[in-house]
């Protein structure tokens, strides 16, 4: 009975809640990411512009910043089909991962 009482007191003590909060603070929150697919229209060392066109609807063009942390799969070039995983920041979109799509030959 005494050990159950001591265990309960330890679980409810402020020390255990401080320990739990310290563990939660250690996790760095990942930026919310989104995806955008289309064709590369402009390419520079620090940014990429991608055009998405959908039949029967207006086209959408977005520019993404390329940083040292941006992962690129494939060879980037103008007119290449790409999918960009990006994070929206204050006034720009930062590319996190760019995948160059290759055409399937039959």
Secondary structure, 3 states (H helix, E strand, C coil): CHHHHHHHHHHHCHHHHHHHHHHHHCCCCCCCEEEEEEEEEEECCCEEEEEECCCCCCCEEEEEECCCCCEEECCCCCCCEEEEEEEECCCCEEEEEEEEECCCCC
